[in-house]
Amino acid sequence: MGRIKSTLIKRTGRQLTKEPMFGDTFEHNKKILANSMPSKKTRNRIAGYIGHLRRMEKIKVAREAQKPTIAQQAMQEELQRVQY
């Protein structure tokens, strides 16, 4: 199980995730946040959380792409009816 993130980390991470300059790697995000954060600990936590959110977005998009469309579902149902 992971650690529980504070509201500050989550809120800031979600706001920063909307900007396209952040990626899904901790190191990349840490470099971007280097000068703008008050402490190393906060910077590292936010950078890690942003990376986590980006990876979850990629997984969600991949799953959506794998779901069959309504037309594909209808075609599969039609093929199953024809086979019987």
N, C-alpha and C positions, 0 to 999 in steps of 0.2 A: 504494500500500500504506500501511496505517496504522502507527502506532507501537505497539510492544509495551508493554502495561501491566504494572506490577509486581504481585506477588501481593497486596500490601497494598491497592492500588487495586481489584483485582478482588474480593477477599474482602469488603472494606468495601462496595463497590458492590452486590454480590449480597445482602448482609445488609440494606442500606438499601432495596433494591428491593422487599422484602417489605412495607414500610410504604406505606400508600395515599396519604400526603401528597406523594410524589414524582411528578413528571410526566415527559413526554418532551421537555421543553425545557430547555436548558442554563441559561438565565437563571432560570427558576423554581427549579430544583434548587440553583443557586448561592445564591439568597436564603435558602433553607431551611437550608443548611449554613453560613451566614455566621458564626455565633458558636461553632459546635462543632468546627471544624477548626483544627489547629495552625498551618497556613500557607496562604497564598493558592494556591500551586502545587498543593498536595495537594487543597484544596477544589475547585479548578477541574477537576482530573483526575477526581476522584470524581463531581462533578456531570455532567461530560461522559459518563463511563462509565455512570452511571445512566440518562441520557437515551438512550444507545445501546441499553441493555438493554430499556428500555420500548418503543422503536420496534421492536425485533426481536420483542418479545412481540405487539405489534399486528399485525405482518406475519404471524406464525405463526397467530394467531387468524383473520385474514382468509383465509389459505390453507386452514385447517381448515374454515371455513364454505363454501368453494367446492368442497371434495371431495364427490362424491356419496355418499350413504349406501348401505348394502347393499341396501335396498329399491329405491332409485332405480337402482342398477346392474342388479338383477334385472329391473326393468321395461324398461330399455334393451335388455338381452339378449333379452328376450321379443319386443320390438318388432322387433328385427333378425331374429329367427327367422321372425316372421310375414311380414315383407316379402319373404323369399326363398322 
